[in-house]
Amino acid sequence: GIVSRVVPKEKLDSEVEDVLNSLKEKAPLGIRYGKEAINRLKGSDFSSGLEMLRVSLLRLFNTEDAKEGVRAFMEKRKPRFLGR
């Protein structure tokens, strides 16, 4: 789900910072397309949702960042995403 952990109020700021630092390492287009897909899925039926997912994944798989992610995985290194 959206909520993955509960933290005490006094640890909230450091936890948010940790999550944001983690997101900075992810592919920006992957995050953008994921956010767009979630927003479009609201109120959709199942088959429409699957079609939107298929289109989003095709868009994402054809990006330079997707290719960089595969290369980095094969070379056992951290990817360098450029948002392309």
N, C-alpha and C positions, 0 to 999 in steps of 0.2 A: 504494500500500500504506500500511500504518500508519507505517512508517519512511520519512521523506522526505529525511532528511539525516543524515550522520555528522559529528560535530564532535570536536575534541580535548578531552580532559578539562578542561583549564583554561578552555575557552570554554563548557562545558556550562551553567553557571548563567545566563550572559547569553543564551544561545540559548533556554533554557527560558523566561526572562522575556519575550523577544521573541515566542515562540509564544503565551504566555498573554495578552500585550497584544493580539495579533492576535485571539485568541478572544473577548476582551471586547467587540470591535466587532461581533461576529456576533450574529444573532438568537438569544436564549437558548432559545426554543422549538425552533428548528431544530436546535440542538446537542442539546437534550434528546431530541427525537424521533429524531434520528439515532443517538444512543447507545442508546436503547431498541430501535431496529430492529436494530442490529448484535448486541445481546445476544439478541434473539429469533431471529435468523437462524441462530445456531449450531445445527448439526445438522438444519436444515430442508432439504427437497428444493427444487428449483428453482421449481416452480409455487407451493408454499406461500410461498416467499420473495417471489415476484412479488406475490402477494396481500397479504402484509404490507406491502410497499413501497407498493402502491396505497392501502391504508388509511392508512398514515402520511402519505403525500403529501396525501390528501384532508383529513386533520386539520390539517395544516400550512397548506394553501392557504386554509383558512377562518379563519385567525387575523388579528387586527389587525396583528400584526408583518408578515405576508405583504403585506398591503395597503400598509403603510408602506414596505416594501422597494420595491414597484413604484412608489409615488409618488415616493420619493426618487430612484430611478433616472431616472424621467421628468423630474424637476426638477433632475437633475444635482447632487445634494447627498448628504451622508452620511445614512443612515437613523438615526432615533432609536427604537430598539427598546425596548419596555416589558415584554416577556414576556407579552403577551396575544394 
